[in-house]
Amino acid sequence: MVFDEHEFERCSVSEQRPAPSRDVSSFQIRLPAHWYPVPLGDGDEAHTWATDLSSRLTADTAASAALRERMSALQARLQRAGDITATAAVYVPWPQLGEISCALAFELTALEVFESPEGMQQSLNDEAAEWQPGMVFRANRTWLRPVDAGQLVGSESLISHREPGAPDEHVEQRTVFGVFPPSAAQLVQFVFSTQNLNAFDDMAEATEQLVASLEVTLEGAA
């Protein structure tokens, strides 16, 4: 896999926990080509990001405007969540179409939420089996696998969404991953989402490869 210059790093400082669990002090992934980080702060970079990136990716005026609108909407939605550990990226392999092919958000999650990789896997399976208004899981599978940063939990789902009273539905393909670093008090959780079912030859494989680049540092590590 060929990587571009983008590299993400976020830090989180929280209360000390008894051994052996230690807080994650930093975590990062490396983004391959056509993936672009989404700044979620309140600095100048965040304010101009959608305009700057969309104009850099395509000279087509209509496509650039459509990209800018979609990027701005995604960025605003993630900023409203207010999670200081959250990081995001967009996948734009065909900017001339004016579309974001996939969105990624990832963040630290307290270990107590799932307790274990098997607990997270069960939670993902339960969510897919549970009826939710306006949301139907058409397909779902989960798996466990070791990666360099720890134990990985993955899921791939095909989900139909229909707003109340709407005549049409839209279909989302989603992959969710959790990586449990050994002795860490948190896991790193990733959510990839796309409505373009042709965005990847194999979404589960492509997104898992990105997650497998995760590097984690724990507090007190040399």
N, C-alpha and C positions, 0 to 999 in steps of 0.2 A: 504494500500500500504506500502511495506517495502522499506525504503530508505537506501542507503549506505552512506559512509562518505563524498561523494562529495557535495560541496556547492559552488555556484558561487556568486561572488559579483563584480560589476563594479561601478566605480564612474565617474560622469561627472560634470564639473564645467563650467558654462557659464555665460553670462551677466545677471544681475538682471532684472527681469520683474516686471511690476506693479502688485499689488494685484488684484484679488485673485490668479492669476497663480503663481506658484513657481516651480523652476527647480527641477528635480529629482537629488538628490545627490547620491543615491545608489539604486541598484536594484539587486535582487538575486532570484534564483530558487534552489530547491533541486532535485538532479537527482536520480531516482530509479535505481535498479540493472540493470547492463549491459549497462548503459549510462556512457560515459567517457568524461570529459572536454578536449577540444582542446586548448592548449596554443597558443596564437597568437602574443606574444611579440617577442623580439629578444634575450632573455636570453638563458642560457644553457638548461633549461627545454624544451623550444620550439625546440631547435636544436636536442635533443635526444628523443623527445616524441614518435615519430612513431616507432622507433627502440625498445625503452624500453617497450612500451605498447604491441606491437605485440608479442614480445618474452615472455612477462608475460602471455598473454592470451592463447597461444597455444605452445606446444612443437613440433608440426608438422612443419618441416622446410619449406615445400612448402607453407603451409597455412600462416605461419608467414611472409614469404617474400611477399606474395600477399597482406596481410593486411598492411604491412609496406609501400608498394608502393601506395596503395589506400589512406592510412592515410596521407602520405607525400603530395600527389597531392591535397587532399582536404585542408590541412593546408596551402599549398602555395597559392592556389586560394583565400582563405579567407584573408590571409595576404596581398595579392596584392590589396585588396579592400581598405585597409588603414583606416577603421573606428575605431577610438580609443574606441568607446563604444561597439563594436561588441564582442560577446561571442559565442562560438560554442561548440558542443558536438557531439559525434558519438554513435550510438546504435549498439552494437556487441553482440547479444545473442548467436550466433553460430560461434565462432572464428575459429573452425576447418574447416569451409568452405572458410576462407580467404576473407570474404566479410564484408563490412559495410552495415548493414541492413537499416539504416536511418541516415541522417545528419540533424543537427539543427544549425541554426544561429539566434541569436537575438540581438537586438540593440535598442537604444533610437531613436525615430523619432520625429521631431518637430511637435507640435500640428497643426501648420499651414498647414501641408501637407494634412491632412484630415479634420481638424476642429472639427469633431464629430464622434462618433461611426457610426452613420447612413451614414455619408459621406464616411467613410472607407468601409462600407458594399457596398455602391453603386459603389465605385471604384473597388472593387473586382469583382462585377458582370459585370461591364463594361469591365474589362480586359478579362474576360472569353468569353464575347460576341464579342470581337474585333478580326478580322482576323490578324494573325501575321505570317510572313514567317517562314515556317518550324515548326510551333507550332499550334496544334489544341486542344482545350479543348473538350474532349469527354463527360465530365460530370462536373457539378459544383453546389455546394449549399453553402449558407451562412446563418449565424444566429447571434443573439445577446443574451447575457446572462450575468447576474451579477456574479462576483467572488469576493473574499475577497479584492483584490487589486483595484477593480473598475469595469467598464463596459467592457465586453469582446465582441469582434467581431471575428467570426470564419468563415473559408471557407475550404471546402474539394473539391479537383479537381482531375480529371484523365486527363492527358495531353499526347498527342502523339507528339513526336519530330522526325523530319527527316531532316538530313543535306542535303543541295542542291546537287542533283545528286546521293545521296546515295540510294541503293536499299531497305534498311530496315529502319524501324523506331524503336524507343524504347519508352516505356510507363513509365511515371512518375506519382506516386501518391503524392500529395502535400497537406499539410494543412498549412494555414496561420492564424495567430492570431494577434490581436491588443488589448492591455489592456490599458484603459484610466483611470488612477487614478484621483480621484476627486481633483480639484484645481491644477493639474499638468500642466506644460507648455510643457511636452512631453508625448508621449505614448510609451509603450514598444511593439515592433513588433517582432514576431516569425515566422520563416519559417522552416517547416519540409519537407524533400524530400526523397523519396525512389523509387528505381526501382524494389524492391522486393515486389510484391503485396501480399505475404504471411507473411510479416514481423509482421503484427498485425492482431489480430482477428477483431478489429475495430479501424482503425487508428485515426479517428476523436476523439473518446472517449479517447483513450490512450494518445494522444498528448495533448488534452485539460486538462486532469487531471494533466499533468506535468505543463502546463502553469498556472493552478489554484493555484500552490504552490508559485507563484510570491509574493515577498515582496518588497515594494517600500518605500523609505524614501525621503521626500521632504526637500529642504533647509529650515533651520530654525526650523525643527521639534525638539521637546524636546527629 
